[in-house]
Amino acid sequence: MSEQTSIPADPELDPTASYATDQSVIRRLSGLLRATAGTRTSYAPATGQPIADLPVSSEEDVVAAVRAARRTQQTWRRVPLAERAAILLRYHDLVLDHRHELVDLIIRESGKARKQAFEELAHVALTARYYGRKAFELLEPQRKLGIFPLLTRAEERFVPKGVVGIISPWNYPLTMAISDGLPAILAGNTVVHKPDSQTPLTALRGIELLYEAGVPREAWLAVNGDGPTVGGALIQNADYICFTGSTRTGRLVAKQAGERLIGCSLELGGKNPMLVLRDADIQRAAEGAVRACFANAGQLCVSMERLYVADQVYDAFVTAFVDRVKKLRLSAGTGWDVDMGSLISKAQLETVTRHVEDARAKGATVLAGGRPRPDIGPLFYEPTVLSGVTPAMECFDNETFGPVVSIYRFSDESEAIQRANEGEYGLNASVWTRDGRRGRAVAAQLMAGTVNVNEGYGATFGSIDTPMGGMRSSGLGRRQGVEGIRRYVEPQAIATQRLIPIAASHGLSDEKFAELMTGALRVLKKIGRP
């Protein structure tokens, strides 16, 4: 939404005439920001109603926040791991205890439906519990094989990187804000966090609950503002960067991080394919495709934008799928009966409209949807299904990031796999079949960081023990699982040598030492030592 210079005076006639959020809550949450560079108004996408006037951070604010976080990190890293893990487990309970309030905030700031807002809350709780329970397994020093059995003790330790900069997106304003930072905090780092300026309140309330769980206030600090200014300053000062957003911006983040020789993890864009094989359960696949394509109005990095359907079931699937799409309930309401909410911004609405109109003008058929819905709210667009999409159309291989999906027929499975792997992206994919083994075999041939069999995205997204991230232009690194916490530490090897040095000694010549080493290496191979 564009910023407004004044608020109309009559809230009974105009919903934009009053704030959507209790201003005492706004004042409390805005106090968590390190920000001294004026204010910015945020708006509820579903209604256009102003939400808050929040302070904006300067580059100097970011520098000061990183400096404070770095001081705190020196003491935080020495807090026993058991205490840090206990904080995450307390946070798990606090998030669930405050679920209604958090979900309301997510809906207000992002415009998504309540059922999809709850997914975020559940994901945060799952992440907190997973890392809280697995802390010692993932972070305690690990014994490794030494060069000589009994004589060499080798171990690997995990040293926190320092200050982790997190730049989180608007489409998952709670879980992408919080879940990436939980393993960073557990590992002994501190965090300076820039939530998206369209959805800062949800992140700030999540941070406030972290303080309540026991995270020191200067161990997780928040800044607010535009990406080039605030995000750029964070990249220039933090010790590691975690970014979720577009591929175009991700390339810039990677370049800037590379110039400083600091690490980064990037979850970026996708043009995600779903394959419906000839033996799929049609009704189940159609129902799953609706969730996979239109959750959060298609504004998920992992949502499906391409459906490849086998000849044998194409007609039946299209009928079942389109029928369900046409019955989706669009609303600016906040209840559980809403199926699809609003787009986030005018820019997103313009992209969706442009992609659909371009496809229509070049010969695609609109099977469902295809229109904006200003009668519901300023940024609503109908869930849209296209057929006959060709490479000449903008939506063919460009990410729409909205409620638009293209459907294609295939006759040969290997052809479908090849088409699914085309393009620069490789974030998420989906395979539908009655045969789980067959589905996993097809999944293994897809060039995507996550592949769900008989699900769209929820199976991998909710399985926190598995890594999540993209191949090719869809990103670098992984969140979740072992990889999700090891990205925030520097592996350190410590080896202790006993009795004899690894060199000629006790009167041995270098030549004799080399002969003895040769014999020892042969023996170690013979007894099966790695």
N, C-alpha and C positions, 0 to 999 in steps of 0.2 A: 504494500500500500504506500502511496505517496504521503509524505508528511503534511499535516494540516497546520495552518498557522493559528486557527482559532476554533473553538468548540461551540456549536450552535447552542442556543439558550433554552430550548424546550425539549427535554428528554422524553416527554410523553408522545411527541410527534416524530421525533428523529432519534433512532437508537444510537447515533454517533454523538449525541449531545451530552452524554455522561460517560464516565469511566466504567469499564467492565469489571474492575477489580477494586476491592476495598483498599483505599489509599493508605490506610495505616499499615496494611500488609506490604504495600509497595515501599513505604518508607523504611520498614524494617529490613526488607530484602535488599533494597538499594544500598543500605549501609554496609553490606558485605563487599561492595565493589571498590576496587582501587581506581578512582576516576575523578578527575578534576577539570575536564575539558568541555564543559557545557552539558546539555541534555539532548536526548533523542526520544521521540514518541513512538511507541509500538502500538499496533492495532490488531484486533481480532479478525482474522481473515474471513471467518464465516459471516460476520455481520458488518464489518467495517468500524466497529466501535473501538474507541481508544482504550488501551489497557493501562499504559503507564508512561510517565516521563522519567526516563532513567538517565543517570549520569554517564558520560562517555569518557573513556580513558585516553590519555595522551601517550606518546612514546615514553615520556619520562615516567608516567605512572607504571608502565610495563616494566621498565628498568628497575624501578623501586620495588615492585612486587617480586621480581626475580631475585633481587638482592636479599629481600626479607626471607623468601623461601629458601635461599641457599644457606642463610644463617641457621634457620630452623632445621634444615636437613642434617646438619652436623650432630644435633642431639637426637633427632627423630630416628636416624639410622641405628642408634644405639639402644633404642627401646627394644626389649626382648620380643622376638618373633611371636611368641605366644600371646603377648599383649596386643600386638598389631592384628593378629588373626582374630582375637576376641572382639576387637572393634568392628571388624567386618561382619561377624556373626550378630552383633548387636544391631548393626545397620540393617541387616536382613529383616529383623523384626520391626524396626522403626518404619521401614518402607512399607511393609505390609500393614502396620498399624495406621499409617497415614494414607492409605491407598485411595480413599475417596477424594481427599484434598488434592493429591498429586495428579490423579486422573483428570479432575476438573481443570487444573492448571494446564495440563497437556492439551486438552480439548480447546480451551480458550485461546492459547497461543498458537497452536498448529492448525486448528480447524478439523482435526481428524475425528472419526467416529469413536465412541466410547470403547467398543470392543477392541479396537486397535490400540487405543491409548493404554488399555490394561495390559496388552502384550509387552509394552515397554516396562511397566512396573514389575511384571513377572520376570522379565529378563534381568533387571537390576538385582532382584532378590536372588535369582539363580546364580548370578555371577558372584555376589557377595558370599553366598554360602559355599560355592565351589572353592573359591580361593581361601576362604576362612578355614575350611576343612583340609585343604591340600597344602597348606602353607609349608609344613615341615618337609613333605615329600618333594616339593618344588624348589625350596630355597636352602635347606640344610646342606652343609658341605658333603660332597659325595666322594667315596673312595674310588680310585681308578687304578688300573694296572700300572705298576712301576716297571722300569726296564729290567730289573732283576727281582725275581720272587724273594720275599723275605728281607732283602737287602735295601730295596727302594720302596718307600711309602709315598704314594702319589695321591693327591686329592684335588678336587675342583671346588672352588668357592664362588659365590655370586655377590658381586660388589655393586651396590646401587649406582646408577649413573649420575644422580644429583638432582637437578631440577628438570622435571618433565613438563614440556609445554603441550597442552591439549587444545586443539581447535576443533570444536564439535559443531555439527550441522543442525538445521532447523527441523528436519523431517522426523528425527527421533530425539526430541529435546530433553528427555530424561535419560534414557539408557545410553545414547551415544555421548552424553555429557558426563555421566557418572561411571559407567561400566568399564571404560578404558582406563580410568584413573584408579580404580580399586586395586588392581594388581601392582600398579606403580607405587602406591602408598604402602601396600603390604611389603614390597621389596625394599623399603627403606628410603624411597625417593620422596620429594615433595613435589607439588603440582602448582603450576600457574595456568589458569584455564580461561580461554576465550570462548564462551558459548556464542552461538549465532545471535546477531543483534535483533533478529526477528522473534526469538524465543528465549530471552535470558531468564525470565522469572522461574520457569520450571527448573532450570539448572541451579539457580540460586537457592531455591527451596531444597533441592537435593543436597546441596553443599551444606546448608544450615543443619540438616539432619545428620550429616557426617560429623559436624562439630558436636552435636548432641550425643552421637555414638562414642566420641572420644578422640577424634582427629584434632590435633592442635590447630588453632585458627590460622596460623601462618604456615601450616603444612599444606593447605589447599587454598589458594588465593584466586580471586576472580577479577577479570578485567572485561571491559565492554567497549565495542566499537567496530569500525569497518575492518575488513580483512587486510587491505594493503597497509594501513597504519598500525593497527594494534597487532594483527597477526604477523606482519612483517617484523615488528619490534620483538615479538616473542621468539620468532625463529632466530633472530640475531643474538639472543641472550640466553635462551634455555640450553640445556645439555642434551636434550632429545626432544623430538617433535612427533606427536601423534595427531594425524589429520584425517578427517573424513569429509569428503566433498567431491567436487567435479574433477575429472581427469585433467582438464586444462589448468585448473588451479594447483592440482597435485604435482604437475610437472614443475611449476614454479617453486613450490615448497621443496621438492627434491633437489632442485638446482641450488637454492639458497642453503639448504642443509649441507649439501655436498661441498659447497664453497667453504663451510666452516668445519668440515670433516666431523659432523655429528650425525648420528643415526636418525632415521625417521621411519615410521610405519604409515602407510597411506591406503585407506579404503576408498576407491574411486568409482567411476561410473560403470554401467553395464547395459548391455542390450540382450537381456537374458532369455534363453530359449526353453520352451517346454515341449517335450516329445510325448505324444499319445500313441502308443504302439497298438498293433492290431488286436491284441488280446486284452486291452485295458477295460476295466469296469467303466462303462460310459458315464453313468450317472455320478459315480464317485469322482471321476476325472473332471467332469463338467463343474461339479461343485467346488472341487479343489482349484480349478482354473480361475473361478470367480474370485476366490480369496487371493490367489497368487497374482492376479492382474490388477485388482482394484482395491486392495487394502490400502488405506491412507491415500485414496484417490490415485493410486499408481505411483505415489511419490516415495518409493523405496528403492534403494540401490539394488536390492535383490528381487524386485518384482518382475514378473514375466511380461515381455513386450512382443515375443514371437512365439506362436503356437504352430507346431508341425504335427499334423494328424494323418495317420495311416489311411490309405484309400478305403480299406475294408470297414472303417468305422467313421469316416469323415462326415457323412451326411447326418448320421445319428448323433455324433458328438456336437456338430454345429447347431443342430436343432435344440439339443438339451442345454448347451452353453448359452446361446443367444436368448433362449427363453428365460433362463435365470438372470442374465444381465438386465433384461428389460424389467424385471421385477425388483431390482435393487432399490432400496428406499434411500433417497437423498434428502438430507435435512441439515439445518443449522442447529438442530436441537442437541441436547447433551445426554439423552437417554440411551438405553441399551437397544432400542428399536431402530436406531439409525444404522444403515449398512455402509453408507459412504458419505464422507464429509467434503470439505472445501479444499480447493487448491490454496497454496500458501500466499501467493502474491500475484500481482498483475502481470509480472514477467512470466511466471509459470503459465498463467491463462493464455497469454499471447503465444507462447511456444506451442501449447496444445492445439490452439485454434489454427495456427499456421500449419502445423503438421497435418491436421485432418483436412483442411481446405486444399492444401497442396495435393494430397493424395486423391481427394475427390475430383479435383480439376484434371488430374492426369489419368483418370479412369478407374480408380479403386471403387469398390462397392461398400457402402456403409450398411452393415447388417444390424447394427444397434447403435443408438446414441447419435453423436455427431453434432451436438449443439451446446453452447453455453446456456446456463440456467440462471439468469439474473433475478428471476422471480423467486428463487430460493435464497440466494445470497450473491454478493457482488463477484465472487470468484468461483462459483460452481460450474462444472462442466459434466455433461452426461458421460457415464461409462460407455466407451465406444469400441466397437468391433469392426475391423476392416478386412475385406478379402480383395484379392487381385492387386495386392501391393507389389510394385516392381522396383528394381534398383534406381529408376529415374526419380523416385519419390523420396522426399526428405526423411520420412519416418522409416524408410527401409533399413538403414544401418546407423542412424543417429538416435541417440537416447532421447526419448520424449520426456520421460520422468513425469508422467501424468496418466490419466485413465484411458489409454489408447493401446489396443493390442491388434496385431496383424496375424491372420490365420492362413496357413498354407497346407496344401495337400502333398503327401509323398507316397510313393509306391514301393520304394526300396529303403530298408533301414539304414544301410551304409550311406545312402544319399542323404537321409535325414541327419545323420550324425555329421556328415561333411558340411551340410548347410548350417547346422547349429554351431559349428566351430568357425564359421566364416566371420570376418570382421576383426576389429582390434581388441574387443573386450573378452573377458573371461572371469566374470564374478560368480554368478550363480546359474544353475540349470535345474531342470526337473524332468523326470521320466515316469510315465504311468503305464503299468502292466500288472496283470494278475500274478505274474511269476517273479518273485522277488530276486531270485538268482539271476534271471535274465535281465532284470532291471539294473542290477548292480554291474553286470557285464557291459551294458550299454553306457551306464554312468561313468565307468572307468575310461571310456573312449572320448569323453567330453572334456574340452579344455576349459574347465572352470574350477575355481577354488573350492566351491561347495556344489554338490549335486544332491538333490533330494529325490528319493524314489517314492512315488505315491504321496507326495507332499509338494508344496510350492517352495516354501522357504523355512517353515517353522521347525522342521526336524533337525536341520543343521544349526539353525539360529538358536534353538533352545537346548541343544546338546553341548553344554559349555566345555566338556572335556575334549571336544574336537576343535581344530583350528578353523578360523573363518577369515577369508580374505580373497584377493583376486589374483589371477594370472594375467600376463600381458599388460595391456593398458588399464586394467582394473585395479592395479595397486601393487604395493610392496609390503611384505611382512604380514603378520597374522594377529588377530585378536583371539581370545579364548584359549583354553588348554595350556599346555606347557609353553607353546610359543608366545602366548599372550602375556606371560609374565617375564619370560627370559629376554624379551626385547628390551626390558627396562633395567637389565643388569649387565655388568661386564664380567665374563667368566675369568677367573683367576686360577692359575695352576700353581700349587705348592707341592714340592717334592723334597723328601728328606732321605738322604743317603746314609746307610749304616756300614761300618766295618771297613769297606774298601771304596776307594774312589773309582770313578769311571774314567780311568786313565792308567797308564803304566805306573806301577809302584812296587815297593818291596824288592827292588833290584831288577825287575823285569825291564827288558828293552821295549821300545815301542813296537818293534817287529814281533816279539814274542807275545806282547799284549794283543796285537791284532790277530795272531793265530788262536789265542785262547778265546777271544771274542767270537771268532768264526766258529769254533767248536760249540761255544755256548749258544749261539744263534741257531745252529743246526739242532741241538738238543731241544731247545724251546719249541721249535717247529714240530719236532717229532712227538713231543708230549701233548701237542694240540694247543699250545698257548697262542693267543691272538698276537 
